[in-house]
Amino acid sequence: MRRSTWLPSVVLGLGLLTGCSGGGPYCDAVGDGEDVLKSFGRQTSAAYADYADVTRDVAKTAPADVKEQWQAVAKATRAVVAAHRKADIRIQDMKDEEKVNALSREDLERIQAANEAFNDTASQRKELAQHMHDECGTDLSDE
């Protein structure tokens, strides 16, 4: 009898240690940021700032096999936010031709470089979405 209760305890304990299937600090961080991760795509300074914060927080607890990807996404997102702040223009105002024309060449180049670096993380973001789904059961697809 004693043996039968011991085995399930070991199996459950191993599941918790691996951080798979929705457990552990990584999945907790993903869960805490799920709404921001799901709603990302809005072209606003607030959305990018929130996404930068969440990706930074998730990167802190990410497993070694995806930690660098999370860090790259967080860094690229922060760079977009910083470039717009330095230029004193909100992301959503980039559609306003008058405001964009008022920017210096240096500001425009900084914003463009930051956006290109962020766009270069597209494949990483896709892989991370799959990883979150596989490891934490988090589905970021549109419902």
C-alpha positions in Angstrom: 0.0 0.0 0.0 2.7 2.4 0.9 4.4 1.9 -2.4 1.3 2.9 -4.4 1.1 6.3 -2.8 4.8 6.9 -3.2 4.9 6.5 -7.0 2.2 9.1 -7.8 3.9 11.6 -5.5 7.2 11.2 -7.4 5.5 11.5 -10.7 3.7 14.6 -9.7 6.8 16.1 -8.2 8.8 15.5 -11.4 6.0 17.3 -13.4 6.4 20.3 -11.1 10.1 20.4 -11.3 10.2 20.4 -15.1 7.9 23.5 -15.4 5.8 21.8 -18.1 2.1 21.9 -18.6 1.3 25.1 -16.9 3.5 25.1 -13.9 6.5 27.0 -12.6 7.6 30.6 -12.7 7.9 30.7 -16.5 4.2 29.7 -17.0 3.2 32.0 -14.1 4.9 34.9 -15.8 3.3 34.0 -19.2 -0.1 33.7 -17.4 0.3 37.1 -15.7 1.1 38.7 -19.0 -1.3 36.7 -21.2 -3.8 39.5 -21.8 -1.0 41.8 -23.0 0.6 39.1 -25.1 -2.8 38.2 -26.7 -3.8 41.8 -27.4 -0.4 42.9 -28.8 -0.6 44.2 -32.3 -2.2 47.5 -31.5 0.0 50.3 -32.8 0.1 52.4 -29.7 2.9 53.5 -27.4 1.0 52.1 -24.4 0.7 48.7 -26.1 4.4 48.5 -27.0 5.4 49.7 -23.5 3.2 47.0 -21.9 4.5 44.4 -24.3 8.1 45.4 -23.5 7.4 45.0 -19.7 5.8 41.6 -20.1 8.4 40.2 -22.4 11.1 41.4 -20.0 9.3 39.8 -17.1 8.8 36.5 -19.0 12.5 36.5 -20.1 13.6 36.6 -16.5 12.0 33.2 -15.8 12.2 31.6 -19.3 13.8 28.2 -19.7 17.4 28.2 -21.0 16.3 27.0 -24.5 14.1 30.1 -25.1 15.7 32.7 -22.7 17.8 34.4 -25.4 14.7 34.7 -27.7 12.7 36.3 -25.0 15.5 38.7 -24.2 15.9 39.6 -27.9 12.1 40.3 -28.2 12.1 42.4 -25.0 15.2 44.4 -26.1 13.8 45.1 -29.6 10.4 46.2 -28.1 12.1 48.5 -25.6 14.1 50.0 -28.4 11.0 50.9 -30.3 9.5 52.5 -27.2 12.7 54.4 -26.5 13.1 55.6 -30.1 9.6 57.1 -30.0 10.1 58.7 -26.6 13.4 60.2 -27.7 11.7 61.7 -30.8 8.8 62.8 -28.6 6.2 61.1 -30.8 3.7 58.4 -29.9 3.6 55.3 -32.1 0.0 56.0 -33.0 1.0 59.4 -34.2 3.2 58.0 -36.9 0.1 58.0 -39.2 -0.1 61.7 -38.9 1.9 63.1 -41.8 2.3 66.5 -40.3 3.8 65.1 -37.1 6.1 62.8 -38.9 7.3 65.5 -41.2 8.2 67.6 -38.1 10.7 64.9 -37.0 14.4 65.3 -37.5 16.2 62.9 -39.9 18.0 61.5 -36.9 14.8 60.7 -35.1 13.3 59.1 -38.2 16.3 57.0 -38.7 16.3 55.9 -35.1 12.7 55.0 -35.2 13.1 53.1 -38.5 16.1 51.1 -37.2 14.2 50.2 -34.0 11.1 49.1 -36.0 13.3 47.0 -38.4 15.0 45.3 -35.4 11.6 44.6 -33.9 10.3 43.2 -37.2 13.4 41.0 -37.3 12.1 39.2 -34.2 8.9 38.0 -36.0 10.1 34.4 -36.3 11.2 34.4 -32.7 7.9 35.7 -31.6 6.1 33.0 -33.5 8.4 30.3 -32.0 7.8 31.7 -28.5 4.0 31.7 -29.1 4.3 28.0 -29.9 6.6 27.4 -26.9 4.1 29.1 -24.6 1.4 26.9 -26.0 3.4 23.7 -25.6 4.8 24.4 -22.2 2.1 26.4 -20.5 -1.1 25.7 -22.5 -1.3 29.4 -23.5 -3.0 30.0 -26.8 -2.2 33.4 -28.3 -4.2 32.9 -31.5 -7.2 35.0 -32.3 -10.3 33.3 -31.1 
